[in-house]
Amino acid sequence: MYLPDNEIKSLIDNDVLYNAKLENVQQVSYDLTIAEFHDKGMRCDTVDVKPGNSIFVSTEEKICLPKKSCSTGFSSKQLDS
């Protein structure tokens, strides 16, 4: 199920999505803001992710989902250094 922008804004107003920026709300998505990269349990200032590999990313926003709910995140953009 996709959430339209007005429902995402409602989640911000109701403290389900903390530290959110209204300018990051899109038509049916919210663009999370990267806070830090983590690789092998360590914080990284730079990353070099090879095809097929992955890395943990923490965000500035905090999502407080109700019980029996889940969320999926994926990168729609390439990060260039």
OpenMM code with the backbone's topology and positions (N, CA, C; nanometers):
from openmm import Vec3, app, unit

residues = "MET TYR LEU PRO ASP ASN GLU ILE LYS SER LEU ILE ASP ASN ASP VAL LEU TYR ASN ALA LYS LEU GLU ASN VAL GLN GLN VAL SER TYR ASP LEU THR ILE ALA GLU PHE HIS ASP LYS GLY MET ARG CYS ASP THR VAL ASP VAL LYS PRO GLY ASN SER ILE PHE VAL SER THR GLU GLU LYS ILE CYS LEU PRO LYS LYS SER CYS SER THR GLY PHE SER SER LYS GLN LEU ASP SER".split()
positions = [
    Vec3(0.0834, -0.1175, 0.0000),
    Vec3(0.0000, 0.0000, 0.0000),
    Vec3(0.0883, 0.1245, 0.0000),
    Vec3(0.0584, 0.2169, -0.0848),
    Vec3(0.1304, 0.3437, -0.0893),
    Vec3(0.0512, 0.4493, -0.0137),
    Vec3(0.1232, 0.5393, 0.0531),
    Vec3(0.0577, 0.6487, 0.1243),
    Vec3(0.0700, 0.7763, 0.0429),
    Vec3(-0.0409, 0.8454, 0.0194),
    Vec3(-0.0322, 0.9743, -0.0493),
    Vec3(0.0305, 1.0791, 0.0423),
    Vec3(0.0754, 1.1876, -0.0178),
    Vec3(0.1475, 1.2905, 0.0572),
    Vec3(0.0686, 1.3454, 0.1764),
    Vec3(-0.0630, 1.3605, 0.1636),
    Vec3(-0.1404, 1.4150, 0.2761),
    Vec3(-0.1397, 1.3190, 0.3955),
    Vec3(-0.1359, 1.1870, 0.3702),
    Vec3(-0.1285, 1.0905, 0.4804),
    Vec3(0.0113, 1.0889, 0.5418),
    Vec3(0.1135, 1.1074, 0.4611),
    Vec3(0.2503, 1.1158, 0.5143),
    Vec3(0.2630, 1.2391, 0.6035),
    Vec3(0.2076, 1.3508, 0.5604),
    Vec3(0.2107, 1.4728, 0.6413),
    Vec3(0.1342, 1.4531, 0.7722),
    Vec3(0.0261, 1.3752, 0.7679),
    Vec3(-0.0488, 1.3446, 0.8895),
    Vec3(0.0363, 1.2618, 0.9861),
    Vec3(0.1167, 1.1694, 0.9332),
    Vec3(0.2065, 1.0908, 1.0182),
    Vec3(0.3100, 1.1805, 1.0857),
    Vec3(0.3550, 1.2824, 1.0149),
    Vec3(0.4487, 1.3791, 1.0730),
    Vec3(0.3786, 1.4568, 1.1848),
    Vec3(0.2575, 1.5037, 1.1578),
    Vec3(0.1816, 1.5806, 1.2571),
    Vec3(0.1496, 1.4979, 1.3816),
    Vec3(0.1341, 1.3660, 1.3648),
    Vec3(0.0968, 1.2777, 1.4758),
    Vec3(0.2171, 1.2065, 1.5369),
    Vec3(0.3367, 1.2576, 1.5110),
    Vec3(0.4607, 1.2067, 1.5724),
    Vec3(0.4886, 1.0594, 1.5431),
    Vec3(0.4453, 1.0106, 1.4291),
    Vec3(0.4842, 0.8769, 1.3852),
    Vec3(0.6193, 0.8872, 1.3138),
    Vec3(0.6415, 0.9978, 1.2469),
    Vec3(0.7679, 1.0263, 1.1782),
    Vec3(0.8287, 1.1505, 1.2426),
    Vec3(0.9340, 1.1282, 1.3255),
    Vec3(1.0014, 1.2372, 1.3977),
    Vec3(1.1137, 1.2970, 1.3143),
    Vec3(1.1455, 1.4224, 1.3408),
    Vec3(1.2537, 1.4947, 1.2735),
    Vec3(1.2343, 1.5004, 1.1219),
    Vec3(1.1113, 1.4926, 1.0785),
    Vec3(1.0820, 1.4929, 0.9354),
    Vec3(1.0833, 1.6350, 0.8803),
    Vec3(1.1196, 1.6441, 0.7538),
    Vec3(1.1212, 1.7724, 0.6828),
    Vec3(1.0108, 1.7690, 0.5775),
    Vec3(0.9229, 1.8677, 0.5814),
    Vec3(0.8123, 1.8694, 0.4857),
    Vec3(0.8602, 1.8714, 0.3409),
    Vec3(0.9761, 1.9297, 0.3160),
    Vec3(1.0273, 1.9334, 0.1787),
    Vec3(1.0699, 1.7952, 0.1282),
    Vec3(1.0805, 1.6969, 0.2185),
    Vec3(1.1152, 1.5601, 0.1787),
    Vec3(0.9927, 1.4747, 0.1466),
    Vec3(0.8725, 1.5300, 0.1669),
    Vec3(0.7499, 1.4581, 0.1341),
    Vec3(0.7282, 1.4669, -0.0164),
    Vec3(0.7121, 1.3490, -0.0781),
    Vec3(0.6850, 1.3410, -0.2216),
    Vec3(0.5407, 1.2943, -0.2408),
    Vec3(0.4995, 1.2740, -0.3650),
    Vec3(0.3611, 1.2379, -0.3948),
    Vec3(0.3163, 1.1107, -0.3225),
    Vec3(0.3985, 1.0060, -0.3224),
    Vec3(0.3648, 0.8819, -0.2518),
    Vec3(0.4861, 0.8250, -0.1774),
    Vec3(0.5737, 0.9146, -0.1288),
    Vec3(0.6929, 0.8683, -0.0586),
    Vec3(0.7486, 0.9796, 0.0289),
    Vec3(0.8448, 0.9406, 0.1124),
    Vec3(0.9194, 1.0368, 0.1928),
    Vec3(1.0668, 1.0048, 0.1734),
    Vec3(1.1476, 1.1041, 0.1411),
    Vec3(1.2913, 1.0857, 0.1216),
    Vec3(1.3622, 1.0995, 0.2559),
    Vec3(1.4077, 0.9865, 0.3101),
    Vec3(1.4810, 0.9883, 0.4371),
    Vec3(1.6159, 1.0568, 0.4191),
    Vec3(1.6666, 1.1168, 0.5264),
    Vec3(1.7934, 1.1874, 0.5247),
    Vec3(1.9006, 1.1013, 0.5923),
    Vec3(2.0092, 1.0745, 0.5222),
    Vec3(2.1163, 0.9925, 0.5777),
    Vec3(2.1855, 1.0664, 0.6916),
    Vec3(2.2004, 0.9968, 0.8037),
    Vec3(2.2767, 1.0518, 0.9162),
    Vec3(2.4180, 0.9951, 0.9149),
    Vec3(2.4273, 0.8608, 0.9097),
    Vec3(2.5583, 0.7943, 0.9122),
    Vec3(2.5530, 0.6638, 0.8340),
    Vec3(2.6700, 0.6232, 0.7860),
    Vec3(2.6879, 0.4920, 0.7256),
    Vec3(2.7538, 0.4012, 0.8290),
    Vec3(2.7193, 0.2714, 0.8252),
    Vec3(2.7772, 0.1742, 0.9177),
    Vec3(2.8174, 0.0506, 0.8390),
    Vec3(2.9400, 0.0050, 0.8583),
    Vec3(2.9891, -0.1149, 0.7904),
    Vec3(3.0635, -0.2006, 0.8917),
    Vec3(3.0272, -0.3262, 0.9015),
    Vec3(3.0892, -0.4206, 0.9957),
    Vec3(3.0849, -0.3674, 1.1390),
    Vec3(2.9741, -0.3025, 1.1749),
    Vec3(2.9559, -0.2534, 1.3103),
    Vec3(3.0270, -0.1232, 1.3419),
    Vec3(3.0912, -0.0630, 1.2433),
    Vec3(3.1660, 0.0614, 1.2655),
    Vec3(3.1057, 0.1755, 1.1830),
    Vec3(3.1044, 0.2956, 1.2412),
    Vec3(3.0610, 0.4148, 1.1697),
    Vec3(3.1644, 0.4487, 1.0632),
    Vec3(3.1190, 0.4866, 0.9448),
    Vec3(3.2089, 0.5179, 0.8332),
    Vec3(3.1864, 0.6611, 0.7859),
    Vec3(3.2944, 0.7305, 0.7544),
    Vec3(3.2827, 0.8636, 0.6937),
    Vec3(3.2650, 0.8532, 0.5423),
    Vec3(3.3221, 0.7489, 0.4844),
    Vec3(3.3079, 0.7254, 0.3403),
    Vec3(3.2732, 0.5788, 0.3193),
    Vec3(3.2081, 0.5500, 0.2099),
    Vec3(3.1723, 0.4121, 0.1782),
    Vec3(3.2025, 0.3834, 0.0325),
    Vec3(3.2351, 0.2577, 0.0053),
    Vec3(3.2550, 0.2092, -0.1309),
    Vec3(3.1794, 0.0776, -0.1400),
    Vec3(3.0544, 0.0856, -0.1822),
    Vec3(2.9689, -0.0317, -0.1865),
    Vec3(2.9763, -0.0917, -0.3266),
    Vec3(3.0228, -0.2136, -0.3323),
    Vec3(3.0364, -0.2839, -0.4598),
    Vec3(2.9012, -0.3412, -0.5015),
    Vec3(2.8812, -0.3646, -0.6314),
    Vec3(2.7551, -0.4258, -0.6777),
    Vec3(2.7278, -0.5563, -0.6034),
    Vec3(2.6053, -0.5729, -0.5576),
    Vec3(2.5660, -0.6929, -0.4848),
    Vec3(2.5896, -0.6852, -0.3356),
    Vec3(2.6634, -0.5857, -0.2874),
    Vec3(2.6890, -0.5678, -0.1442),
    Vec3(2.5880, -0.4694, -0.0859),
    Vec3(2.5857, -0.4617, 0.0450),
    Vec3(2.4958, -0.3674, 0.1111),
    Vec3(2.5671, -0.3046, 0.2299),
    Vec3(2.5049, -0.2018, 0.2857),
    Vec3(2.5607, -0.1311, 0.4003),
    Vec3(2.4446, -0.0794, 0.4840),
    Vec3(2.4647, -0.0689, 0.6144),
    Vec3(2.3625, -0.0121, 0.7013),
    Vec3(2.3722, 0.1398, 0.6978),
    Vec3(2.2557, 0.2032, 0.6972),
    Vec3(2.2479, 0.3489, 0.6950),
    Vec3(2.1524, 0.3924, 0.8053),
    Vec3(2.1967, 0.4831, 0.8924),
    Vec3(2.1052, 0.5410, 0.9911),
    Vec3(2.0533, 0.6726, 0.9345),
    Vec3(1.9348, 0.7098, 0.9776),
    Vec3(1.8709, 0.8304, 0.9245),
    Vec3(1.8506, 0.9339, 1.0334),
    Vec3(1.8329, 1.0581, 0.9920),
    Vec3(1.8022, 1.1652, 1.0874),
    Vec3(1.6600, 1.1496, 1.1403),
    Vec3(1.5730, 1.0923, 1.0590),
    Vec3(1.4351, 1.0730, 1.0993),
    Vec3(1.4216, 0.9451, 1.1820),
    Vec3(1.3199, 0.9419, 1.2656),
    Vec3(1.2868, 0.8226, 1.3441),
    Vec3(1.1424, 0.7868, 1.3104),
    Vec3(1.1201, 0.6596, 1.2758),
    Vec3(0.9867, 0.6140, 1.2398),
    Vec3(0.9336, 0.5263, 1.3533),
    Vec3(0.8199, 0.5622, 1.4090),
    Vec3(0.7575, 0.4872, 1.5178),
    Vec3(0.6316, 0.4207, 1.4629),
    Vec3(0.6478, 0.2982, 1.4132),
    Vec3(0.5357, 0.2260, 1.3534),
    Vec3(0.4506, 0.1593, 1.4606),
    Vec3(0.3200, 0.1530, 1.4363),
    Vec3(0.2344, 0.0795, 1.5292),
    Vec3(0.2637, -0.0706, 1.5227),
    Vec3(0.2229, -0.1445, 1.6267),
    Vec3(0.2410, -0.2896, 1.6275),
    Vec3(0.1734, -0.3493, 1.5049),
    Vec3(0.2263, -0.4609, 1.4585),
    Vec3(0.1762, -0.5333, 1.3421),
    Vec3(0.1898, -0.4526, 1.2131),
    Vec3(0.2854, -0.3588, 1.2102),
    Vec3(0.3125, -0.2808, 1.0907),
    Vec3(0.4576, -0.3014, 1.0499),
    Vec3(0.4865, -0.2782, 0.9236),
    Vec3(0.6235, -0.2850, 0.8760),
    Vec3(0.6442, -0.1800, 0.7686),
    Vec3(0.7674, -0.1584, 0.7360),
    Vec3(0.8022, -0.0600, 0.6346),
    Vec3(0.9163, -0.1145, 0.5501),
    Vec3(0.9213, -0.0735, 0.4271),
    Vec3(1.0295, -0.1133, 0.3374),
    Vec3(1.0977, 0.0120, 0.2860),
    Vec3(1.2283, 0.0088, 0.2866),
    Vec3(1.3039, 0.1215, 0.2333),
    Vec3(1.3964, 0.0750, 0.1239),
    Vec3(1.4159, 0.1595, 0.0267),
    Vec3(1.5096, 0.1292, -0.0803),
    Vec3(1.5623, 0.2597, -0.1362),
    Vec3(1.6766, 0.2523, -0.1944),
    Vec3(1.7385, 0.3709, -0.2529),
    Vec3(1.6875, 0.3891, -0.3949),
    Vec3(1.6355, 0.5045, -0.4214),
    Vec3(1.5924, 0.5341, -0.5582),
    Vec3(1.6943, 0.6211, -0.6297),
    Vec3(1.8008, 0.6541, -0.5599),
    Vec3(1.9028, 0.7427, -0.6163),
    Vec3(2.0398, 0.6841, -0.5944),
    Vec3(2.1311, 0.7213, -0.6800),
    Vec3(2.2694, 0.6806, -0.6644),
    Vec3(2.3422, 0.7913, -0.5892),
    Vec3(2.4227, 0.7527, -0.4913),
    Vec3(2.5018, 0.8494, -0.4172),
    Vec3(2.6378, 0.8622, -0.4842),
    Vec3(2.6734, 0.9819, -0.5231),
    Vec3(2.8038, 1.0066, -0.5841),
    Vec3(2.8923, 1.0778, -0.4848),
    Vec3(3.0206, 1.0438, -0.4873),
    Vec3(3.1140, 1.1125, -0.3976),
    Vec3(3.1799, 1.2289, -0.4673),
] * unit.nanometer
topology = app.Topology()
chain = topology.addChain("A")
for resn in residues:
    res = topology.addResidue(resn, chain)
    for name in ("N", "CA", "C"):
        topology.addAtom(name, app.Element.getBySymbol(name[0]), res)
